[in-house]
Amino acid sequence: MSIAKEIVGFAIKAGSSDIHLEEGSPIAIRVNSDITILDQILRPSDMDRLLHEIVGEEKIAAFKQTHDLDTSIGLEGLSRIRINAYVANEKRCLTLRILPDNLPKWETLGLPQPFIDLTAKHRGLVLCTGPTGSGKSTTLAAFINCILETQKRHILTIEDPIEFRFHHSKTSIIHQREVKRDTQSFASALKAALREDPDVIYIGEMRDLETIQLAITAAETGHLVLGTLHTSSAAKTVERIVDVFPAEQQEQARLQVSTSLLGILSQTLCKNTAGKRSLAYELLINTPAIGNLIRERKISQIYSQLQTGSKEGMNTLEQCLIDLVKNGKISQQEAISKASNPKMILNADS
């Protein structure tokens, strides 16, 4: 039997999201946020077989030179997996992220309706943020899937590597470009995108100034632009975007963000009382009041707008966590560990 299918098949049955492999060490898997170490040792010969199966000779040669590799594949009959190969302590290591075989549906993920309503917009910037492993890619995959099912659009994705595989629907078409395979970089693909007649552009990660500049320009010129950032709140996301610009360009950047931004979903995953994971999120919808705060450099006041913006569907992370605790979905201790302001969780009972 294929060693890749054996390992991934076992992990899927165990409900794992990630597999950690190091030659000469026990296999470890992540289940509901926690690492579990198995008895089975991955021998160097097993790592040789595994790399040959899932990466191939050409990429193995590149990995030997750089000691880093990102790619993804589909394992027939199981699922797609995202692969990161690296070297630690002079040993070859792999992290395999198991991607659901079926495209995620926004209804089953618990995503808020005001966020999904943004799928009907024809221009602007929609961001999903959070730490690594918080489900950002899954959220935006559900967002894209909703567009495919409900709109008449051309969607273009730029990813490194491609995670979820989409197909044309009855009403929309989608083209997925993988960096280093189909295009040289995020920036070069974004420049070309404006000539490829897309309605929606998904950027796997907004990593640098050039990518962020091009994303904002695309949002301003009549495209719905989707992207991810590794930030922990809506306000910090706005700060991160503006701060990436040189000082002399930040005033212009604030103006552009205040007008092009549609919404930010900042999310995290919590261990729940059912032994699985629940989504907790902060949602910003760009109202005239919030746009004004961005322009006037009053980012610190955004949080209070989220607290009182329930009519527009907004909420803070703490409000969401408190609701999850009240509904018995997560423990107070888990809520405190995920909150940006733990005192608000403690004071909710008083």
ZABARO-255202 format. One record per residue (C-alpha): residue in one letter; x, y, z. Coordinates in steps of 0.5 Angstrom, whole numbers, plus 500, padded with zeros to 3 digits. Layout:
BEGIN
AXYZ ...
//
This chain:
BEGIN
M500500500 S502507499 I506510505 A502517504 K495514503 E497509510 I499515514 V494520511 G488515512 F490514519 A490521521 I483523517 K480517521 A483520527 G480527526 S487530525 S488537521 D495536521 I501531521 H508532523 L513528520 E521527522 E525522520 G527517526 S522520530 P515518532 I509521528 A505526531 I498529529 R494535531 V487533533 N482539535 S488543537 D492539541 I498535539 T498527539 I504523539 L504516536 D508510537 Q510509530 I517511528 L518514521 R525511519 P529515514 S527510509 D520511510 M521519509 D525517502 R519513500 L514518502 L518524499 H518520492 E510519493 I508526494 V513531492 G517527486 E524527484 E524534481 K522538487 I526533491 A532536488 A530543489 F528541496 K536538497 Q538545495 T534550499 H532545505 D525549504 L519546500 D511548499 T506545495 S500541495 I497534492 G491530492 L491523494 E486519490 G480517495 L482521501 S483528500 R488534498 I494535502 R498542503 I505540504 N511544507 A518540507 Y524543511 V530541515 A531541522 N537539526 E539536520 K533532519 R528532514 C521534516 L514534513 T508538516 L502536512 R495540512 I489535511 L484539506 P477537506 D475533500 N469537499 L469544498 P466548505 K459551505 W459557509 E452555513 T456549516 L462553518 G458558522 L460564518 P456570520 Q451572514 P453580514 F460577512 I457572506 D453578504 L459581501 T459576496 A454580492 K459586492 H462588485 R468592488 G472593494 L477589499 V475583503 L480580508 C480574513 T485575518 G488571524 P493566526 T496560522 G491554523 S485559524 G481557518 K482563514 S483559507 T477555509 T473561510 L475564504 A474558500 A467558503 F466565501 I468563494 N464557493 C458562495 I460566489 L460560484 E454558486 T450564487 Q453569482 K455570475 R462572475 H470570473 I474568479 L481568479 T485566485 I493567486 E496562491 D502559494 P500553494 I493552491 E489549497 F482548495 R480545488 F475549485 H471547478 H467552474 S459552476 K453553472 T453560472 S461562474 I468560472 I474560476 H482560474 Q487558479 R494560479 E499557483 V506561484 K512558482 R508553477 D503558473 T506565475 Q513567478 S510571484 F504574487 A505581484 S507579477 A500575477 L496581480 K499585475 A497580469 A490579473 L487586471 R488584463 E484577465 D477580465 P476578473 D470580477 V473577483 I481576485 Y483572491 I490573493 G493567498 E497572502 M498579502 R505579504 D509585502 L508592500 E507591492 T502586493 I498590498 Q498596493 L496592487 A490589491 I488596493 T488598486 A484592484 A479593489 E479601487 T478599479 G472595480 H474588482 L472584489 V479583492 L479577497 G486576501 T488574508 L493577513 H496574519 T493579524 S489578530 S484584530 A480588525 A484594528 K491591527 T489589520 V488596518 E494598522 R498593518 I496595511 V497602512 D504601516 V507597510 F507603506 P513608506 A511614511 E510619505 Q505614502 Q501613509 E496618508 Q494616501 A494609503 R489611509 L485614504 Q485608499 V483603505 S478608508 T474607501 S476601498 L475596504 L469592505 G470588511 I474584515 L473578519 S478576524 Q478569526 T480564531 L478557533 C477554540 K476548543 N469546544 T465542549 A464537544 G471535543 K471539537 R473546535 S468552534 L469559530 A470565534 Y470572530 E471579530 L467582524 L468589521 I463592516 N466598513 T461604515 P462611513 A463612521 I469607520 G471610514 N472616517 L476613523 I481610518 R482617515 E483621521 R488616524 K483614530 I484606529 S484605537 Q476608536 I474602531 Y473597537 S468601540 Q465602533 L465594533 Q462594540 T456598538 G455596531 S450590531 K445593527 E450592521 G452585523 M459587527 N461585533 T468584537 L472578538 E470578546 Q463579544 C463573540 L467569545 I462571551 D456568547 L459562546 V461561553 K453563555 N451558550 G455552553 K459551546 I466553550 S469554557 Q470560560 Q478558561 E478557553 A475564552 I480567556 S485564553 K483566546 A481573548 S485580546 N482583552 P481577557 K478582563 M472583558 I470575559 L471575566 N467581567 A461578563 D459574569 S459580574 
//
